[in-house]
């Protein structure tokens, strides 16, 4: 964002006639912001909305892949001693299911909503680093395809999503399965770290004038908290992965106890990332809930400040609880006690948010349409996952049930609760903004009830399986253990959940052709995404608004027309790719920022890095070196000075 | 875990039931508040709408009790409940770690992919079955020969991982005689599902007899077929991996078979031990447990039958 700074933007009101004024601005903005068509625009786009949608659709395609994997798992476990898939395939399926749902579904879809809606909600015309944004998406797509190419060779990662060593080192898993996993995670780390930095800068620097800290929509706070966690958590994962690559490829001994290493080092590094990862997936979901509830209960959220403090303190305390994934490895009880305390404490900020939502629901008048139903379903499911989470904070209980199906039940209640249900709520709440068409309400309700019932039938019995002694990650079990009925129920539930998901998929596709037009603001929402057209124009807003309230669309009637008049503080900012930079705390205008135009370099750089990845995967070092050189060329092209509108 | 058969198991189960009822109340409160909100959704607005459009259904009136409710329920009540739970869990943790009052029997369990080696003082070695005396704590030293495994007998004890380079310990105790199923709980590769063991709690006198038997070398074959089986065993690749004490078979890669006939299952829980399953297992263990270290045999069916006859005589 090293753009040309022209000082505080002052816009004088042009023509007195509203229509004439607006038409002229729109004509100029269309010319300024058009990316044209064709393959060049498709590869080179830096529009946060196109990129956000790509994140969303890509994540949903991977959601389908991870869902098919989970159904195969459930078919294999539907009864005792079944042979739907062999143990080798089973191990690959549950490993890729975990990797997919965490890294290729939840994070991309939540980043996708963030990409699409953060600039809209804060009144910016793009993300702070549009090219980095494009690069983040291409890297995600590349890493996802890279990981899934392993299935073509029957060599998908097969050591679970946390890949404990020494099972994951070359002595016990010599094939390239684990190399796929490690390189895939490193590539995904590049993508999400870039995305997180982009969110942080965007949220702190590009808010509309007047959007002081205490007027930031809570969804945006959620994306900010998530991004801060990503920036601090992912380096641990990348480090862990690089060290294991060195062990596997060059015979280093970081994790090899015989060579002076320590297998627990992997667990520490992984969970220093892995536990915050749970909140990385949950916090944006909390944010979605906080965005949907006020609109659908027709009053502002209760306890705004407490919710924001809650989100940020989850993000902070979440870094102090990683050892509760290691309560059974044999660490001293004193260590366990401290981590246990932190794990109990982390429930408080979540409880604050839950009770704030409940207070808002009780104080408001809920409109029981699909978006709110999904949020209510989220609250119930997440609270059940939360109370079992508190159980795991108690060391002896954790030691009794860890690595059993009780954990599988718990983690699905937390993650499906806090990611999948809010995401589906958001599809119904924000879908009309994205596509311009309303979704069908009847199908939406069907989808919700099928998903809610199917989910609980699939996962509630797994609590009991865990208490009865069924360990996770077993590919089969004996008939005489009494586990069969619960497993069959779980499998049936999983398929009902799948049908519920398909109903929404159909609803979405159908709405694009047959849905009623949405208009700017179909729900009479409170935040700025409802200030513009559905779908928004490439420049988002005719005028970048001046904000005077936490719920600007409810308190500033002049926004209703979709173009705040310059007399009221609206800024057209025509004459280039321009947006407004403001001060981080009180959002005072500081500068007009020139944003970059479409560019193929992020795409090229991604291809070059994938070449490096393939070279390292196959130990084909010349290929890797060509990739490194090409990456250098890509960066050179990216940063090549282009006169006045140079930017990152 | 819901059906504990040891003091430690009962302590953990007690903790579970406390946490369970707290959880039931918490979920009930949340669902109840949602129900209240839904039931009251059609009431008239409490206050006149805030500034703005007159026909607007948006309620801008402040919620007087809102912040107080959030602080009280989210921080104060939640905090107290969590604090109590934490303290109780520390007491349970402390109880589980309390040292045994008398010098307990010490045994060693070594995990292998995918079976359990069990070593007793005095040289008795067995596999996949742990005998303990009823009512006496047994100190188990846990080591692994390869990757990380986890030792778990749901009715008796919490889990303890077996980590390369670490010596972990747990105390195993059953308060009545019986057979308790255990299973590896940490994913350890292809046959993680078939890494089962049984704890058999016996009256102390019976246990001492069993232990003395296990310490003796293998019984000599009593039939011509069994004698032929022993010769075959000693002369084939079997002896490269398995030990039968009192014979020339002294391999250390697979389970000690000195008293195989007394065990209940084969292949760490793959099948019940009988002549048919044993013959099938020897012919090709990969059929029932793909990935296991034991390769398909080069023995003829007749030789397999002889080996089966011999092994099933090893009480």
Interface residues (C-beta under 8 A of the other chain):
Chain A: X86 X87 X88 X91 X159 X160 X164 X166 X167 X172 X173 X257 X258 X262 X263 X264 X297 X298 X299 X300 X302 X303 X306 X310 X328 X329 X330 X333 X336 X337 X340 X341 X344 X345 X347 X348 X351 X352 X353 X354 X355 X356 X358 X359 X360 X361 X362 X363 X364 X365 X366 X367 X368 X376 X379 X380 X383 X384 X387 X388 X390 X391 X393 X394 X395 X396 X397 X399 X400 X401 X402 X403 X404 X467 X468 X469 X471 X472 X473 X474 X475 X476 X477 X478 X481 X524 X554 X555 X557
Chain B: X1 X2 X11 X12 X15 X16 X19 X20 X22 X23 X26 X27 X30 X31 X33 X34 X36 X37 X38 X40 X41 X42 X43 X45 X51 X52 X53 X57 X58 X59 X60 X61 X63 X65 X66 X67 X69 X70 X71 X73 X74 X75 X78 X79 X82 X83 X85 X86 X88 X89 X90 X92 X93 X94 X96 X97 X113 X146 X147 X148 X150 X152 X154 X155 X158 X159 X160 X161 X163 X164 X165 X166 X168 X181 X183 X184 X185 X186 X187 X188 X189 X190 X191 X192 X193 X269 X290 X291
